Structures are given as C-alpha cells and as structure tokens.
Amino acid sequence: MSDTIINMKILRKCGGELEHAIKRRFVEPCSREDYINAMEDIITRTRIAYNNAFASYNEPLGAIRGHEVDITINIDRPYPPVLRRTAYPASPRGRESLEKHIQELIRLGVLRKVGHNADIEVTTPIIIAWHNNSRMVGDFRALNTYTVPDRYTIPRIQETLTQFSKAKYITSMDALKGFHKIVLMPKAKKLLRIITHCGIYEYLRMPFGIKNTPSNYQRMMNAIFPTKLSEGWLIIYIDDIMICSDSWSLHLERLARVLHKVAEVKMKISLKKCNFGFVELKASGHVVSGLSLGIDKTKVAAVLLKPIPRIKKK
C-alpha cells in the first residue's frame, strides 16, 4: 500500500507541474509539440510505475481469482449425441494452423490435453476462421442450445458513454484476450472439451463463442471495480475500460487508481490497445469526447459506401 501512496504523490506532483507549465504559456510561450511531449512524459511515468498491470510475453493473461465460472445445462445424463461430435476435416494448411494455435493456448495456460482414460461425454469440433486473423474457433452451437441463459445486465453503451459529456481527458484500455481471463470451474472444463485431428483438449479458461460469457465477464469486472463505477468516472463495457476526467491531475490520479487495482487482482491490460489522456478517441464502436458522441464511421463503412438505389424495385 505504501508503494501506491508514493506513486500517487509522484503522479499528483507531476500533474501539478504539467498544469502549471501549461498555464505559464501566456507568459512563456509553449508550443503544441512541447505540450504533447510533456503529457506523454507523464503518461510514461505512470505506466512505468504500474508496469505489472500490463501484459507481457511471459505473463499475458494474469490470474484473476475468486471469479471462477461454471456452465449449467438443462439436460441430464446421458447427454444427446449432438454434444459428442467428431473432428471436422481440415486441409494440410488448416492442420498446421490448428496445431500452432493449440500449442500457443497450452503455453498461455488456456488449454490442456485430455488423457486417454478420461471420462469424455462432450466434444466440440474446431474450425479456423481465416477471415479473422486465422483464429481457432469452436463450433459450440450445440452446447449453447442446452446452456441455461444468464440474465445479468450488460449496460447500453450509447447511454453509458453519455458520462463523457463533461470530460476533458479520456483514457481507454483493453484487457488482453478478455474472455480467457475467466477461470473455469471443474464441471465447466468437462463441457468445454474440443476434438481435433491431434487429440482431445479441454479449456481451463473461457473460450470465445460460449453463451453467457459477456454476462459473466461484465459481472466479474463490476465486482472488481464497484466503488469507481459508482463514482461515475469509470466506464466498463465488457473488456473495455474507460476513464474520464475534467482536469489533467485528476485524470492521472484516477488512472493510477485503476492501474493499481488491475495489478492487485492480477489482471493484465494490453498496452498496444491503450489510449491515454485523449481529448477525443474511438471507444466501443463510437467516437467520444466531452463535446460529442458519434458512431465510428469505420464500423458502418459498408452501409455508407453502398450505392444509392437509382431505380424503383417492382
């Protein structure tokens, strides 16, 4: 805790010095480049002070405890054959890609191989989504059909982002491989077994494509940051974390509080997806600032570029 207090004092001091330097520009002209460089320097100091909040090659996912998740299905044993599938055929290219993905997930602690003597009741086939960075995707449609829905409320992003209406500084952060941060309970692991040409594996952490995962993740994040959410300056939309403030020193203090909590619970943030201290930025499919809220045009480009109809259909 003492380290946190020291870091907070440093950040307040740095923020105060920066604001003082900016105010001096009326007496001593300060270029836009100097202003930006000063802000970047303070952000860099903040990031270094909480370096263990960010993902690294050796520790990419962290180890959040106390929020393990189970999966409840509405059928009894013996399970129907639709839940015990065989592996999909794959091309040599697909097999090679699949093997690389499996080895990487094993390295991350997301996946492990199931022994030959294990009692296997559920197996899900895997495909490679070439259009999505060659991501390995489980065909969990059958399991999702029998999964009992979780009605936990996910906030409406359009309404939530109105909290930025008076913000002068905005920071957005993204939890690296968000759903993989959810640790599974033993029963859920047995339901999340995948079958491939090189054997059967089970997930130790939540994969993508499972029903209720967004609700599970939102519940976990809300439980980790309850006070900060109630204060109104922190927005969490599934794996997106956003901070808003009306002064630079206050923004640094809030950023430090969030990063301290991230490090404390052993969550990991993707540094590449962080945007620190912006006046306007893209977040959750929107362009947000203290003055406006709009749709990110790259998300609706296909609609905007669609030709206007010239003839009336019969």
N, C-alpha and C positions, 0 to 999 in steps of 0.2 A: 504493500500500500504506500510505503514511503517513497518508492520509485515513482509511483503515479503522481504523488503530490509534487515531487521535484519537477517532473516533466510538465505538469500543469503550470507551475510557476514560470518555467522557462518559456512555455508557449504564450502565456499572458504577457510576459515581458517582451517577447519577440513581436507579438501582435501589436502591443502598445507602441513599440519603436517604429513599426511599419506605418501605423496610422499617423504618428507624429511626423514621420518623414513625408508622408503624402500631404499633410496639412501645410508643411513648410514650402510646398511648391509655389505658393503665392509670393514668397519672399525669395526662395532659391528655386528657380525653375527645375522641374523634374520631368524628364522625357517619359513617354509611354513605355519605351523599352526598359528604362530603369525601374519603373513601377512594376512591370511584369516580372522582371528579374528578381525584384525584392520579394514579391509574392511567391514565386517559385522557390526561392531560397527557404522561406518559412515553411512551405509545404514539405520540402525535402527534409528539413529538420524534424518535422512532425512524423513523417514516415519512418525516419531512422529511429526515432525514439520508441516507436511501436512496431519495429521490424518483424517481430514474431507474430503479428496479426496477419501477415501476408504469406501467400503460398510460395513454396519453394519446390525444387525437384524432389528433394528427399522427404518433404512433408507437405504434399499438395492439398490434402483434404482435411487435416486436423482430426480431432477425436472428440466430438461432442457427446457427452454422457448425460443420462437422465431423461432422454427424449426418445428412447427406443420405440419402434413402431411394429405393431402386429397387423396381420391381414385376416379379416373374418370373411368366410364364405358361407353361403346359405344352403349348402348341401352336406349330407352326411356321407361317410364311407359306406361302401366302396365308391370312389369317385367315378364319374362317367368317362368313357374312353376319350372324349374330346379333350380332356385335360392331360391325357398321356399320349403326346404326339411323337412322331419320328422327325429326324432332322430333315430339313429341306435340302434338295440337291444344290450344289454350288460349283461354279466353274473353278479352274485352277487359280485364276486371279482372285476370285471370291474366297477360296480356301486360304490363300496366302494372307489376304487382308484380315480374315477372321482370326487366324492364328496370332497375328500381331496384336489385334485388339484384346484377345484373351490374355496374352502374356502381360500386356500393359495393365489390364484390370487386376490381374493377380498381383503385380508389383504394387499397385495402389491399395491393395487390401480390400478391393470391392468384390472379388470373385475368388472361389477356390474349387478345386476338383473334388468330385464326389467319389468315394471309394466303391469298388465293385460289389461289396457286400451290403451297401446301404439299402434301406427300405425306400424304394423310389415309387411314388404314387403320381407325381405331377412332373411333366417335362414339357417345355415350351421350345419350339424351333426358333432359329435366329436367321435374320437376313442382314445384308449390308445395304444401307441407304447411300448409294453412290452420289445422289444429288445433295446430300447433307454432310459433306466432308468425310464421306465413306464411313459414317457412323454405324456401329453394330447395334441393331435394333431387335428386340424380342417381339414375337407376334403374340402378345398377351391378351388378345381379344377374348379367347375362351375363358381365361381366368377372370378377366374384368367382368364378364357376363354374370358370374356367380359371386362376385365380391359385393359385400354389403356396403352401400354408399355412406360416406362420411359427410354430414351436412354442415361442417364447420364453415363459417362465413369467410369468404375472401373479399377484401374491400374492392369497391368500384374505383378503378384507377382514375377515371375522369373527375370524380368527386374528391378523391384523396389529394390529387395534385393541386386543388384549389388552396391548399395550405401554403403554397408558394406565392400567394397573391402579394405579400409584402416583403418577399425575400430579396436581399441584395446580393447574397452569395449562396451558391448551391453546390453541393458535392454529391456525386453518385458513386456507389461502389457495388460490386457484384461478387457474390460468394462463388468461388470457383467450383464448377461441377456440383451445383447446389444440391440436387436430389441425392447424390452419392454421399452427402454428409449425414443422411438419415441412417442410423444403425438399425438393423432388423432384429426382431426377437426370434427365438429358435423355430417357432411354428411357421413364421413368415418365410424363413430361409428355405424350408422344405417345399413351400409352394412356389418359390421363385428359383426353380432349377431349370436350366436350359440344356438342350441337347444339340450337339454339333457333330461333325464328322470325326472330331478328335476326342469325343467323350462327353460326359455329363458334368456340369458345373453348377454350383449354387451361389446366389448373391448373398453377400454378407452386409451389403448396404443397398439402399433402394435404387433400382434401375429406373431408366426413363420409360414411360409408357404404361405405368401402373395406375389404375383407378385410385382416386383419393390422395395421390401423392402431393398435388398442390395444396390441398387442405391440411395434410399432415405437416408440410413444410411451413405453411403460414402459422399454424398453431405453435410450432416449435420456436419460430422467430419472435412471435408475440410474447411467448413465455420468457424468452431471453432478454427482451428489451421493454418490459412493461412500463416502467417509470418514464422512460424517454418518449415512448409513444404517447402517453397520457399528457405530457407537457406540450405536445403539438408541433415540435420542430423536427421530429424524426418520422419518416415515412418508410414503411416496409411493405413491398408488394412482392410476395413470394421470395425470390432470391435477390431482388433489387433493394438496396439500402440507400436512402436519400436523406440528406441533411440540409436544412435551410436556416438562414440567419439574416438579421438586418444590420450586423456590424462584423467587421473582419475579426476582431479579437474574440467576440462571442462565437464566431464560426470555428475558430481554431480550438476554443475550449470544448465545444460540442463534438468536433471531430475527434479530439483526444479522448473524450469520454466514451465514444462509440468504439474506437480502436482498442481502448483498454478492455472493454467488455468482450470484444471479439477475441482478443488474446487470452482473456481469462477463461472463457468457455472452450478454448482451443478450436475455434472456427478459423477458416482461412479465406482471405479475400484475394481476388485476382487483381494484381497491380495493373496489368495491361488494360483492364476494363474500368479503372478508376478515373474519375474526372473531379479534381479538387478545386473548390473555390471559384466556380464559374458564375458569371452573371446570367448566362443563358446556356442551356445544354439539352441534349436529347436524352430522354429517360422513359423507359417503358412504352416506347412507341409514340411518344409525344415530344414536342419542343416546349420547354418550360422556362419561365423567367418570372421575375417579380411583376412584370407588366402584362404578360400574356401567356396563354396556354393554347397550343395548337397541335394538330396531328403532324407527325414526322412524314414528310412527303415521300420519302423513300419507301414507306410502308404501304402507300397507296399509289405507287407509280404505275402499276399495271392498269388501274382504273383511270388515272389521269391521262395516260397515253393512248387509251382506247379511242379509236376514231369516232367522231360524232356521226350518228346514222344520217344518211343522205336521202334514203327512200323509206316510205312508209310500208311496213310489212302488211301483207294481206291476212 
